[in-house]
Amino acid sequence: MRELFRREALAVDTQPRSWREAIRVAGALLLDAGSIEAGYIDAMIDAVETLGPYMVVAPHFAIAHAAAGAHVVKDDMAKWGATTI
């Protein structure tokens, strides 16, 4: 689990204005890490638009994702927020 929470996968002090922007911020971290291709960011947004906010775990905490497929290079996670892990 420690490997999934790397310093370069954190965006601290960001304030996305919408859930779409939040997914794009986290997705950009994964894209920069080489873990996904750009299409996965759109797939995460499409999943919420199609299925609803199924990824909300608690207030201010969501795990956005989409079906694994051609746009996924390797397993990874990214985090954005006002504080670090």
PyMOL Python script that loads the backbone (N, CA, C, O; Angstrom):
from pymol import cmd

cmd.read_pdbstr("""\
ATOM      1  N   MET A   1       0.816  -1.185   0.000  1.00  0.00           N
ATOM      2  CA  MET A   1       0.000   0.000   0.000  1.00  0.00           C
ATOM      3  C   MET A   1       0.869   1.262   0.000  1.00  0.00           C
ATOM      4  O   MET A   1       0.515   2.259  -0.629  1.00  0.00           O
ATOM      5  N   ARG A   2       1.983   1.218   0.691  1.00  0.00           N
ATOM      6  CA  ARG A   2       2.867   2.382   0.756  1.00  0.00           C
ATOM      7  C   ARG A   2       3.310   2.827  -0.644  1.00  0.00           C
ATOM      8  O   ARG A   2       3.480   4.022  -0.887  1.00  0.00           O
ATOM      9  N   GLU A   3       3.496   1.877  -1.558  1.00  0.00           N
ATOM     10  CA  GLU A   3       3.938   2.212  -2.911  1.00  0.00           C
ATOM     11  C   GLU A   3       2.873   3.025  -3.654  1.00  0.00           C
ATOM     12  O   GLU A   3       3.199   3.790  -4.562  1.00  0.00           O
ATOM     13  N   LEU A   4       1.606   2.863  -3.273  1.00  0.00           N
ATOM     14  CA  LEU A   4       0.531   3.592  -3.942  1.00  0.00           C
ATOM     15  C   LEU A   4       0.413   5.033  -3.467  1.00  0.00           C
ATOM     16  O   LEU A   4      -0.227   5.841  -4.140  1.00  0.00           O
ATOM     17  N   PHE A   5       1.002   5.380  -2.341  1.00  0.00           N
ATOM     18  CA  PHE A   5       0.927   6.744  -1.816  1.00  0.00           C
ATOM     19  C   PHE A   5       2.298   7.400  -1.863  1.00  0.00           C
ATOM     20  O   PHE A   5       2.913   7.660  -0.829  1.00  0.00           O
ATOM     21  N   ARG A   6       2.755   7.659  -3.048  1.00  0.00           N
ATOM     22  CA  ARG A   6       4.044   8.297  -3.262  1.00  0.00           C
ATOM     23  C   ARG A   6       3.872   9.812  -3.244  1.00  0.00           C
ATOM     24  O   ARG A   6       2.811  10.326  -3.597  1.00  0.00           O
ATOM     25  N   ARG A   7       4.907  10.517  -2.836  1.00  0.00           N
ATOM     26  CA  ARG A   7       4.885  11.979  -2.756  1.00  0.00           C
ATOM     27  C   ARG A   7       4.496  12.610  -4.097  1.00  0.00           C
ATOM     28  O   ARG A   7       3.745  13.585  -4.121  1.00  0.00           O
ATOM     29  N   GLU A   8       4.990  12.073  -5.199  1.00  0.00           N
ATOM     30  CA  GLU A   8       4.678  12.645  -6.512  1.00  0.00           C
ATOM     31  C   GLU A   8       3.235  12.385  -6.952  1.00  0.00           C
ATOM     32  O   GLU A   8       2.785  12.927  -7.962  1.00  0.00           O
ATOM     33  N   ALA A   9       2.519  11.567  -6.205  1.00  0.00           N
ATOM     34  CA  ALA A   9       1.115  11.287  -6.520  1.00  0.00           C
ATOM     35  C   ALA A   9       0.173  12.106  -5.640  1.00  0.00           C
ATOM     36  O   ALA A   9      -1.019  11.812  -5.545  1.00  0.00           O
ATOM     37  N   LEU A  10       0.727  13.142  -4.995  1.00  0.00           N
ATOM     38  CA  LEU A  10      -0.074  14.000  -4.126  1.00  0.00           C
ATOM     39  C   LEU A  10      -0.148  15.412  -4.704  1.00  0.00           C
ATOM     40  O   LEU A  10       0.858  15.955  -5.161  1.00  0.00           O
ATOM     41  N   ALA A  11      -1.317  15.988  -4.681  1.00  0.00           N
ATOM     42  CA  ALA A  11      -1.504  17.396  -5.043  1.00  0.00           C
ATOM     43  C   ALA A  11      -2.065  18.074  -3.799  1.00  0.00           C
ATOM     44  O   ALA A  11      -3.230  17.883  -3.448  1.00  0.00           O
ATOM     45  N   VAL A  12      -1.239  18.854  -3.144  1.00  0.00           N
ATOM     46  CA  VAL A  12      -1.618  19.486  -1.889  1.00  0.00           C
ATOM     47  C   VAL A  12      -2.062  20.922  -2.145  1.00  0.00           C
ATOM     48  O   VAL A  12      -1.566  21.588  -3.054  1.00  0.00           O
ATOM     49  N   ASP A  13      -3.000  21.386  -1.331  1.00  0.00           N
ATOM     50  CA  ASP A  13      -3.516  22.755  -1.409  1.00  0.00           C
ATOM     51  C   ASP A  13      -4.169  23.068  -2.748  1.00  0.00           C
ATOM     52  O   ASP A  13      -4.034  24.176  -3.268  1.00  0.00           O
ATOM     53  N   THR A  14      -4.860  22.113  -3.291  1.00  0.00           N
ATOM     54  CA  THR A  14      -5.643  22.347  -4.502  1.00  0.00           C
ATOM     55  C   THR A  14      -7.103  22.493  -4.112  1.00  0.00           C
ATOM     56  O   THR A  14      -7.549  21.882  -3.141  1.00  0.00           O
ATOM     57  N   GLN A  15      -7.831  23.274  -4.837  1.00  0.00           N
ATOM     58  CA  GLN A  15      -9.246  23.506  -4.558  1.00  0.00           C
ATOM     59  C   GLN A  15     -10.056  23.385  -5.843  1.00  0.00           C
ATOM     60  O   GLN A  15     -10.523  24.395  -6.369  1.00  0.00           O
ATOM     61  N   PRO A  16     -10.231  22.177  -6.356  1.00  0.00           N
ATOM     62  CA  PRO A  16     -11.042  22.019  -7.566  1.00  0.00           C
ATOM     63  C   PRO A  16     -12.436  22.603  -7.353  1.00  0.00           C
ATOM     64  O   PRO A  16     -12.999  22.495  -6.264  1.00  0.00           O
ATOM     65  N   ARG A  17     -12.987  23.217  -8.389  1.00  0.00           N
ATOM     66  CA  ARG A  17     -14.285  23.877  -8.289  1.00  0.00           C
ATOM     67  C   ARG A  17     -15.460  22.946  -8.557  1.00  0.00           C
ATOM     68  O   ARG A  17     -16.612  23.316  -8.333  1.00  0.00           O
ATOM     69  N   SER A  18     -15.172  21.741  -9.034  1.00  0.00           N
ATOM     70  CA  SER A  18     -16.246  20.792  -9.337  1.00  0.00           C
ATOM     71  C   SER A  18     -15.696  19.375  -9.215  1.00  0.00           C
ATOM     72  O   SER A  18     -14.486  19.163  -9.136  1.00  0.00           O
ATOM     73  N   TRP A  19     -16.617  18.409  -9.201  1.00  0.00           N
ATOM     74  CA  TRP A  19     -16.166  17.017  -9.135  1.00  0.00           C
ATOM     75  C   TRP A  19     -15.407  16.641 -10.389  1.00  0.00           C
ATOM     76  O   TRP A  19     -14.470  15.844 -10.330  1.00  0.00           O
ATOM     77  N   ARG A  20     -15.800  17.205 -11.537  1.00  0.00           N
ATOM     78  CA  ARG A  20     -15.074  16.909 -12.780  1.00  0.00           C
ATOM     79  C   ARG A  20     -13.631  17.410 -12.702  1.00  0.00           C
ATOM     80  O   ARG A  20     -12.696  16.711 -13.094  1.00  0.00           O
ATOM     81  N   GLU A  21     -13.466  18.628 -12.191  1.00  0.00           N
ATOM     82  CA  GLU A  21     -12.122  19.182 -12.047  1.00  0.00           C
ATOM     83  C   GLU A  21     -11.301  18.373 -11.041  1.00  0.00           C
ATOM     84  O   GLU A  21     -10.100  18.188 -11.237  1.00  0.00           O
ATOM     85  N   ALA A  22     -11.927  17.892  -9.975  1.00  0.00           N
ATOM     86  CA  ALA A  22     -11.227  17.061  -8.995  1.00  0.00           C
ATOM     87  C   ALA A  22     -10.709  15.779  -9.650  1.00  0.00           C
ATOM     88  O   ALA A  22      -9.577  15.363  -9.403  1.00  0.00           O
ATOM     89  N   ILE A  23     -11.533  15.164 -10.475  1.00  0.00           N
ATOM     90  CA  ILE A  23     -11.102  13.957 -11.185  1.00  0.00           C
ATOM     91  C   ILE A  23      -9.967  14.288 -12.155  1.00  0.00           C
ATOM     92  O   ILE A  23      -9.024  13.509 -12.295  1.00  0.00           O
ATOM     93  N   ARG A  24     -10.053  15.427 -12.816  1.00  0.00           N
ATOM     94  CA  ARG A  24      -8.979  15.818 -13.743  1.00  0.00           C
ATOM     95  C   ARG A  24      -7.661  16.088 -13.006  1.00  0.00           C
ATOM     96  O   ARG A  24      -6.593  15.745 -13.514  1.00  0.00           O
ATOM     97  N   VAL A  25      -7.724  16.699 -11.812  1.00  0.00           N
ATOM     98  CA  VAL A  25      -6.510  16.952 -11.021  1.00  0.00           C
ATOM     99  C   VAL A  25      -5.856  15.630 -10.633  1.00  0.00           C
ATOM    100  O   VAL A  25      -4.659  15.441 -10.847  1.00  0.00           O
ATOM    101  N   ALA A  26      -6.642  14.716 -10.064  1.00  0.00           N
ATOM    102  CA  ALA A  26      -6.096  13.416  -9.663  1.00  0.00           C
ATOM    103  C   ALA A  26      -5.639  12.624 -10.885  1.00  0.00           C
ATOM    104  O   ALA A  26      -4.594  11.975 -10.855  1.00  0.00           O
ATOM    105  N   GLY A  27      -6.424  12.679 -11.959  1.00  0.00           N
ATOM    106  CA  GLY A  27      -6.057  11.974 -13.181  1.00  0.00           C
ATOM    107  C   GLY A  27      -4.753  12.468 -13.775  1.00  0.00           C
ATOM    108  O   GLY A  27      -3.967  11.678 -14.298  1.00  0.00           O
ATOM    109  N   ALA A  28      -4.518  13.777 -13.699  1.00  0.00           N
ATOM    110  CA  ALA A  28      -3.268  14.343 -14.225  1.00  0.00           C
ATOM    111  C   ALA A  28      -2.066  13.792 -13.471  1.00  0.00           C
ATOM    112  O   ALA A  28      -1.012  13.568 -14.066  1.00  0.00           O
ATOM    113  N   LEU A  29      -2.212  13.574 -12.174  1.00  0.00           N
ATOM    114  CA  LEU A  29      -1.120  12.980 -11.394  1.00  0.00           C
ATOM    115  C   LEU A  29      -0.817  11.562 -11.879  1.00  0.00           C
ATOM    116  O   LEU A  29       0.344  11.175 -12.013  1.00  0.00           O
ATOM    117  N   LEU A  30      -1.874  10.797 -12.138  1.00  0.00           N
ATOM    118  CA  LEU A  30      -1.687   9.429 -12.642  1.00  0.00           C
ATOM    119  C   LEU A  30      -1.104   9.429 -14.045  1.00  0.00           C
ATOM    120  O   LEU A  30      -0.270   8.588 -14.381  1.00  0.00           O
ATOM    121  N   LEU A  31      -1.546  10.373 -14.859  1.00  0.00           N
ATOM    122  CA  LEU A  31      -1.031  10.500 -16.222  1.00  0.00           C
ATOM    123  C   LEU A  31       0.458  10.854 -16.194  1.00  0.00           C
ATOM    124  O   LEU A  31       1.257  10.262 -16.918  1.00  0.00           O
ATOM    125  N   ASP A  32       0.820  11.821 -15.355  1.00  0.00           N
ATOM    126  CA  ASP A  32       2.229  12.220 -15.230  1.00  0.00           C
ATOM    127  C   ASP A  32       3.110  11.078 -14.724  1.00  0.00           C
ATOM    128  O   ASP A  32       4.289  10.998 -15.066  1.00  0.00           O
ATOM    129  N   ALA A  33       2.532  10.199 -13.909  1.00  0.00           N
ATOM    130  CA  ALA A  33       3.290   9.060 -13.380  1.00  0.00           C
ATOM    131  C   ALA A  33       3.414   7.929 -14.392  1.00  0.00           C
ATOM    132  O   ALA A  33       4.135   6.960 -14.154  1.00  0.00           O
ATOM    133  N   GLY A  34       2.712   8.043 -15.527  1.00  0.00           N
ATOM    134  CA  GLY A  34       2.751   6.991 -16.533  1.00  0.00           C
ATOM    135  C   GLY A  34       1.863   5.806 -16.199  1.00  0.00           C
ATOM    136  O   GLY A  34       2.007   4.733 -16.784  1.00  0.00           O
ATOM    137  N   SER A  35       0.935   5.996 -15.250  1.00  0.00           N
ATOM    138  CA  SER A  35       0.072   4.897 -14.817  1.00  0.00           C
ATOM    139  C   SER A  35      -1.163   4.731 -15.684  1.00  0.00           C
ATOM    140  O   SER A  35      -1.737   3.644 -15.755  1.00  0.00           O
ATOM    141  N   ILE A  36      -1.572   5.802 -16.341  1.00  0.00           N
ATOM    142  CA  ILE A  36      -2.758   5.753 -17.210  1.00  0.00           C
ATOM    143  C   ILE A  36      -2.480   6.521 -18.487  1.00  0.00           C
ATOM    144  O   ILE A  36      -1.509   7.270 -18.585  1.00  0.00           O
ATOM    145  N   GLU A  37      -3.346   6.322 -19.455  1.00  0.00           N
ATOM    146  CA  GLU A  37      -3.376   7.145 -20.652  1.00  0.00           C
ATOM    147  C   GLU A  37      -4.498   8.165 -20.462  1.00  0.00           C
ATOM    148  O   GLU A  37      -5.384   7.944 -19.637  1.00  0.00           O
ATOM    149  N   ALA A  38      -4.483   9.248 -21.186  1.00  0.00           N
ATOM    150  CA  ALA A  38      -5.441  10.343 -21.010  1.00  0.00           C
ATOM    151  C   ALA A  38      -6.895   9.886 -21.072  1.00  0.00           C
ATOM    152  O   ALA A  38      -7.742  10.457 -20.385  1.00  0.00           O
ATOM    153  N   GLY A  39      -7.197   8.895 -21.860  1.00  0.00           N
ATOM    154  CA  GLY A  39      -8.563   8.416 -21.996  1.00  0.00           C
ATOM    155  C   GLY A  39      -9.169   7.911 -20.702  1.00  0.00           C
ATOM    156  O   GLY A  39     -10.391   7.888 -20.561  1.00  0.00           O
ATOM    157  N   TYR A  40      -8.332   7.503 -19.748  1.00  0.00           N
ATOM    158  CA  TYR A  40      -8.858   7.011 -18.474  1.00  0.00           C
ATOM    159  C   TYR A  40      -9.508   8.131 -17.671  1.00  0.00           C
ATOM    160  O   TYR A  40     -10.478   7.887 -16.953  1.00  0.00           O
ATOM    161  N   ILE A  41      -8.999   9.341 -17.778  1.00  0.00           N
ATOM    162  CA  ILE A  41      -9.606  10.478 -17.077  1.00  0.00           C
ATOM    163  C   ILE A  41     -11.027  10.684 -17.579  1.00  0.00           C
ATOM    164  O   ILE A  41     -11.955  10.847 -16.786  1.00  0.00           O
ATOM    165  N   ASP A  42     -11.194  10.677 -18.878  1.00  0.00           N
ATOM    166  CA  ASP A  42     -12.539  10.810 -19.453  1.00  0.00           C
ATOM    167  C   ASP A  42     -13.423   9.632 -19.053  1.00  0.00           C
ATOM    168  O   ASP A  42     -14.619   9.808 -18.825  1.00  0.00           O
ATOM    169  N   ALA A  43     -12.847   8.435 -18.967  1.00  0.00           N
ATOM    170  CA  ALA A  43     -13.619   7.252 -18.578  1.00  0.00           C
ATOM    171  C   ALA A  43     -14.120   7.377 -17.135  1.00  0.00           C
ATOM    172  O   ALA A  43     -15.236   6.957 -16.830  1.00  0.00           O
ATOM    173  N   MET A  44     -13.300   7.953 -16.245  1.00  0.00           N
ATOM    174  CA  MET A  44     -13.744   8.158 -14.859  1.00  0.00           C
ATOM    175  C   MET A  44     -14.914   9.136 -14.815  1.00  0.00           C
ATOM    176  O   MET A  44     -15.885   8.913 -14.092  1.00  0.00           O
ATOM    177  N   ILE A  45     -14.826  10.205 -15.577  1.00  0.00           N
ATOM    178  CA  ILE A  45     -15.912  11.191 -15.621  1.00  0.00           C
ATOM    179  C   ILE A  45     -17.162  10.567 -16.235  1.00  0.00           C
ATOM    180  O   ILE A  45     -18.266  10.755 -15.724  1.00  0.00           O
ATOM    181  N   ASP A  46     -16.993   9.836 -17.316  1.00  0.00           N
ATOM    182  CA  ASP A  46     -18.134   9.157 -17.952  1.00  0.00           C
ATOM    183  C   ASP A  46     -18.806   8.181 -16.987  1.00  0.00           C
ATOM    184  O   ASP A  46     -20.030   8.053 -16.992  1.00  0.00           O
ATOM    185  N   ALA A  47     -18.013   7.488 -16.158  1.00  0.00           N
ATOM    186  CA  ALA A  47     -18.573   6.525 -15.213  1.00  0.00           C
ATOM    187  C   ALA A  47     -19.493   7.227 -14.215  1.00  0.00           C
ATOM    188  O   ALA A  47     -20.564   6.711 -13.895  1.00  0.00           O
ATOM    189  N   VAL A  48     -19.088   8.388 -13.725  1.00  0.00           N
ATOM    190  CA  VAL A  48     -19.930   9.127 -12.779  1.00  0.00           C
ATOM    191  C   VAL A  48     -21.185   9.639 -13.476  1.00  0.00           C
ATOM    192  O   VAL A  48     -22.277   9.592 -12.909  1.00  0.00           O
ATOM    193  N   GLU A  49     -21.031  10.127 -14.708  1.00  0.00           N
ATOM    194  CA  GLU A  49     -22.193  10.624 -15.445  1.00  0.00           C
ATOM    195  C   GLU A  49     -23.185   9.506 -15.747  1.00  0.00           C
ATOM    196  O   GLU A  49     -24.392   9.745 -15.791  1.00  0.00           O
ATOM    197  N   THR A  50     -22.694   8.304 -15.954  1.00  0.00           N
ATOM    198  CA  THR A  50     -23.543   7.159 -16.276  1.00  0.00           C
ATOM    199  C   THR A  50     -24.117   6.484 -15.034  1.00  0.00           C
ATOM    200  O   THR A  50     -25.308   6.176 -14.986  1.00  0.00           O
ATOM    201  N   LEU A  51     -23.270   6.253 -14.027  1.00  0.00           N
ATOM    202  CA  LEU A  51     -23.656   5.465 -12.860  1.00  0.00           C
ATOM    203  C   LEU A  51     -24.010   6.293 -11.627  1.00  0.00           C
ATOM    204  O   LEU A  51     -24.545   5.756 -10.657  1.00  0.00           O
ATOM    205  N   GLY A  52     -23.723   7.572 -11.653  1.00  0.00           N
ATOM    206  CA  GLY A  52     -23.946   8.418 -10.488  1.00  0.00           C
ATOM    207  C   GLY A  52     -22.716   8.423  -9.592  1.00  0.00           C
ATOM    208  O   GLY A  52     -21.687   7.837  -9.928  1.00  0.00           O
ATOM    209  N   PRO A  53     -22.831   9.090  -8.449  1.00  0.00           N
ATOM    210  CA  PRO A  53     -21.670   9.250  -7.554  1.00  0.00           C
ATOM    211  C   PRO A  53     -21.400   8.005  -6.700  1.00  0.00           C
ATOM    212  O   PRO A  53     -21.296   8.094  -5.477  1.00  0.00           O
ATOM    213  N   TYR A  54     -21.290   6.874  -7.342  1.00  0.00           N
ATOM    214  CA  TYR A  54     -21.067   5.594  -6.664  1.00  0.00           C
ATOM    215  C   TYR A  54     -19.745   5.545  -5.912  1.00  0.00           C
ATOM    216  O   TYR A  54     -19.590   4.713  -5.018  1.00  0.00           O
ATOM    217  N   MET A  55     -18.797   6.400  -6.238  1.00  0.00           N
ATOM    218  CA  MET A  55     -17.456   6.330  -5.674  1.00  0.00           C
ATOM    219  C   MET A  55     -17.301   7.130  -4.397  1.00  0.00           C
ATOM    220  O   MET A  55     -16.218   7.146  -3.812  1.00  0.00           O
ATOM    221  N   VAL A  56     -18.375   7.805  -3.940  1.00  0.00           N
ATOM    222  CA  VAL A  56     -18.303   8.584  -2.711  1.00  0.00           C
ATOM    223  C   VAL A  56     -18.297   7.632  -1.522  1.00  0.00           C
ATOM    224  O   VAL A  56     -19.218   6.833  -1.350  1.00  0.00           O
ATOM    225  N   VAL A  57     -17.254   7.722  -0.706  1.00  0.00           N
ATOM    226  CA  VAL A  57     -17.088   6.851   0.449  1.00  0.00           C
ATOM    227  C   VAL A  57     -17.632   7.535   1.706  1.00  0.00           C
ATOM    228  O   VAL A  57     -18.271   6.897   2.542  1.00  0.00           O
ATOM    229  N   ALA A  58     -17.373   8.826   1.830  1.00  0.00           N
ATOM    230  CA  ALA A  58     -17.811   9.633   2.977  1.00  0.00           C
ATOM    231  C   ALA A  58     -17.765  11.093   2.531  1.00  0.00           C
ATOM    232  O   ALA A  58     -17.238  11.387   1.458  1.00  0.00           O
ATOM    233  N   PRO A  59     -18.305  12.012   3.330  1.00  0.00           N
ATOM    234  CA  PRO A  59     -18.210  13.424   2.945  1.00  0.00           C
ATOM    235  C   PRO A  59     -16.749  13.828   2.684  1.00  0.00           C
ATOM    236  O   PRO A  59     -15.872  13.566   3.507  1.00  0.00           O
ATOM    237  N   HIS A  60     -16.506  14.450   1.564  1.00  0.00           N
ATOM    238  CA  HIS A  60     -15.174  14.925   1.157  1.00  0.00           C
ATOM    239  C   HIS A  60     -14.191  13.801   0.858  1.00  0.00           C
ATOM    240  O   HIS A  60     -12.983  14.036   0.829  1.00  0.00           O
ATOM    241  N   PHE A  61     -14.680  12.590   0.636  1.00  0.00           N
ATOM    242  CA  PHE A  61     -13.794  11.462   0.347  1.00  0.00           C
ATOM    243  C   PHE A  61     -14.429  10.587  -0.725  1.00  0.00           C
ATOM    244  O   PHE A  61     -15.488   9.998  -0.513  1.00  0.00           O
ATOM    245  N   ALA A  62     -13.770  10.507  -1.880  1.00  0.00           N
ATOM    246  CA  ALA A  62     -14.274   9.695  -2.983  1.00  0.00           C
ATOM    247  C   ALA A  62     -13.107   8.966  -3.637  1.00  0.00           C
ATOM    248  O   ALA A  62     -11.972   9.443  -3.630  1.00  0.00           O
ATOM    249  N   ILE A  63     -13.407   7.818  -4.194  1.00  0.00           N
ATOM    250  CA  ILE A  63     -12.400   7.058  -4.935  1.00  0.00           C
ATOM    251  C   ILE A  63     -12.909   6.938  -6.368  1.00  0.00           C
ATOM    252  O   ILE A  63     -13.594   5.980  -6.728  1.00  0.00           O
ATOM    253  N   ALA A  64     -12.556   7.932  -7.169  1.00  0.00           N
ATOM    254  CA  ALA A  64     -12.972   7.932  -8.574  1.00  0.00           C
ATOM    255  C   ALA A  64     -12.193   6.862  -9.322  1.00  0.00           C
ATOM    256  O   ALA A  64     -10.992   6.691  -9.117  1.00  0.00           O
ATOM    257  N   HIS A  65     -12.888   6.152 -10.184  1.00  0.00           N
ATOM    258  CA  HIS A  65     -12.247   5.108 -10.982  1.00  0.00           C
ATOM    259  C   HIS A  65     -13.172   4.742 -12.134  1.00  0.00           C
ATOM    260  O   HIS A  65     -14.322   5.177 -12.190  1.00  0.00           O
ATOM    261  N   ALA A  66     -12.662   3.957 -13.027  1.00  0.00           N
ATOM    262  CA  ALA A  66     -13.439   3.434 -14.147  1.00  0.00           C
ATOM    263  C   ALA A  66     -12.992   1.995 -14.367  1.00  0.00           C
ATOM    264  O   ALA A  66     -12.040   1.529 -13.742  1.00  0.00           O
ATOM    265  N   ALA A  67     -13.670   1.313 -15.241  1.00  0.00           N
ATOM    266  CA  ALA A  67     -13.285  -0.071 -15.537  1.00  0.00           C
ATOM    267  C   ALA A  67     -11.866  -0.112 -16.088  1.00  0.00           C
ATOM    268  O   ALA A  67     -11.480   0.710 -16.919  1.00  0.00           O
ATOM    269  N   ALA A  68     -11.111  -1.073 -15.614  1.00  0.00           N
ATOM    270  CA  ALA A  68      -9.759  -1.250 -16.146  1.00  0.00           C
ATOM    271  C   ALA A  68      -9.877  -1.618 -17.614  1.00  0.00           C
ATOM    272  O   ALA A  68     -10.782  -2.349 -18.014  1.00  0.00           O
ATOM    273  N   GLY A  69      -8.980  -1.119 -18.388  1.00  0.00           N
ATOM    274  CA  GLY A  69      -9.039  -1.396 -19.811  1.00  0.00           C
ATOM    275  C   GLY A  69      -7.788  -0.896 -20.498  1.00  0.00           C
ATOM    276  O   GLY A  69      -6.719  -0.819 -19.893  1.00  0.00           O
ATOM    277  N   ALA A  70      -7.929  -0.563 -21.744  1.00  0.00           N
ATOM    278  CA  ALA A  70      -6.791  -0.176 -22.572  1.00  0.00           C
ATOM    279  C   ALA A  70      -6.066   1.065 -22.060  1.00  0.00           C
ATOM    280  O   ALA A  70      -4.884   1.243 -22.354  1.00  0.00           O
ATOM    281  N   HIS A  71      -6.743   1.931 -21.299  1.00  0.00           N
ATOM    282  CA  HIS A  71      -6.120   3.173 -20.840  1.00  0.00           C
ATOM    283  C   HIS A  71      -5.352   3.029 -19.533  1.00  0.00           C
ATOM    284  O   HIS A  71      -4.718   3.982 -19.081  1.00  0.00           O
ATOM    285  N   VAL A  72      -5.402   1.849 -18.922  1.00  0.00           N
ATOM    286  CA  VAL A  72      -4.695   1.628 -17.662  1.00  0.00           C
ATOM    287  C   VAL A  72      -3.363   0.952 -17.959  1.00  0.00           C
ATOM    288  O   VAL A  72      -3.314  -0.101 -18.595  1.00  0.00           O
ATOM    289  N   VAL A  73      -2.288   1.569 -17.492  1.00  0.00           N
ATOM    290  CA  VAL A  73      -0.949   1.023 -17.693  1.00  0.00           C
ATOM    291  C   VAL A  73      -0.545   0.181 -16.490  1.00  0.00           C
ATOM    292  O   VAL A  73       0.001  -0.911 -16.646  1.00  0.00           O
ATOM    293  N   LYS A  74      -0.820   0.698 -15.273  1.00  0.00           N
ATOM    294  CA  LYS A  74      -0.485  -0.039 -14.048  1.00  0.00           C
ATOM    295  C   LYS A  74      -1.369   0.454 -12.913  1.00  0.00           C
ATOM    296  O   LYS A  74      -1.914   1.556 -12.978  1.00  0.00           O
ATOM    297  N   ASP A  75      -1.513  -0.360 -11.872  1.00  0.00           N
ATOM    298  CA  ASP A  75      -2.278   0.032 -10.695  1.00  0.00           C
ATOM    299  C   ASP A  75      -1.606   1.221 -10.017  1.00  0.00           C
ATOM    300  O   ASP A  75      -0.384   1.261  -9.877  1.00  0.00           O
ATOM    301  N   ASP A  76      -2.416   2.184  -9.601  1.00  0.00           N
ATOM    302  CA  ASP A  76      -1.857   3.364  -8.945  1.00  0.00           C
ATOM    303  C   ASP A  76      -2.991   4.133  -8.288  1.00  0.00           C
ATOM    304  O   ASP A  76      -4.163   3.894  -8.578  1.00  0.00           O
ATOM    305  N   MET A  77      -2.638   5.058  -7.403  1.00  0.00           N
ATOM    306  CA  MET A  77      -3.607   5.944  -6.764  1.00  0.00           C
ATOM    307  C   MET A  77      -2.987   7.333  -6.678  1.00  0.00           C
ATOM    308  O   MET A  77      -1.767   7.481  -6.605  1.00  0.00           O
ATOM    309  N   ALA A  78      -3.851   8.348  -6.689  1.00  0.00           N
ATOM    310  CA  ALA A  78      -3.401   9.731  -6.513  1.00  0.00           C
ATOM    311  C   ALA A  78      -4.353  10.402  -5.546  1.00  0.00           C
ATOM    312  O   ALA A  78      -5.504   9.986  -5.409  1.00  0.00           O
ATOM    313  N   LYS A  79      -3.877  11.440  -4.873  1.00  0.00           N
ATOM    314  CA  LYS A  79      -4.681  12.149  -3.896  1.00  0.00           C
ATOM    315  C   LYS A  79      -4.488  13.647  -4.069  1.00  0.00           C
ATOM    316  O   LYS A  79      -3.377  14.111  -4.325  1.00  0.00           O
ATOM    317  N   TRP A  80      -5.550  14.385  -3.931  1.00  0.00           N
ATOM    318  CA  TRP A  80      -5.456  15.836  -3.878  1.00  0.00           C
ATOM    319  C   TRP A  80      -6.197  16.292  -2.646  1.00  0.00           C
ATOM    320  O   TRP A  80      -7.073  15.582  -2.152  1.00  0.00           O
ATOM    321  N   GLY A  81      -5.869  17.441  -2.150  1.00  0.00           N
ATOM    322  CA  GLY A  81      -6.582  17.977  -0.990  1.00  0.00           C
ATOM    323  C   GLY A  81      -5.789  19.062  -0.300  1.00  0.00           C
ATOM    324  O   GLY A  81      -4.725  19.473  -0.761  1.00  0.00           O
ATOM    325  N   ALA A  82      -6.328  19.512   0.804  1.00  0.00           N
ATOM    326  CA  ALA A  82      -5.710  20.592   1.552  1.00  0.00           C
ATOM    327  C   ALA A  82      -4.605  20.114   2.467  1.00  0.00           C
ATOM    328  O   ALA A  82      -3.819  20.923   2.960  1.00  0.00           O
ATOM    329  N   THR A  83      -4.529  18.818   2.704  1.00  0.00           N
ATOM    330  CA  THR A  83      -3.507  18.272   3.594  1.00  0.00           C
ATOM    331  C   THR A  83      -2.873  17.050   2.955  1.00  0.00           C
ATOM    332  O   THR A  83      -3.409  16.500   1.993  1.00  0.00           O
ATOM    333  N   THR A  84      -1.764  16.635   3.470  1.00  0.00           N
ATOM    334  CA  THR A  84      -1.109  15.426   2.975  1.00  0.00           C
ATOM    335  C   THR A  84      -1.627  14.222   3.733  1.00  0.00           C
ATOM    336  O   THR A  84      -2.358  14.359   4.714  1.00  0.00           O
ATOM    337  N   ILE A  85      -1.249  13.053   3.277  1.00  0.00           N
ATOM    338  CA  ILE A  85      -1.646  11.803   3.945  1.00  0.00           C
ATOM    339  C   ILE A  85      -0.848  11.650   5.219  1.00  0.00           C
ATOM    340  O   ILE A  85      -1.020  10.668   5.941  1.00  0.00           O
TER     341      ILE A  85
END
""", "prot")
cmd.dss("prot")
cmd.show_as("cartoon", "prot")
cmd.util.cbc("prot")
cmd.orient("prot")
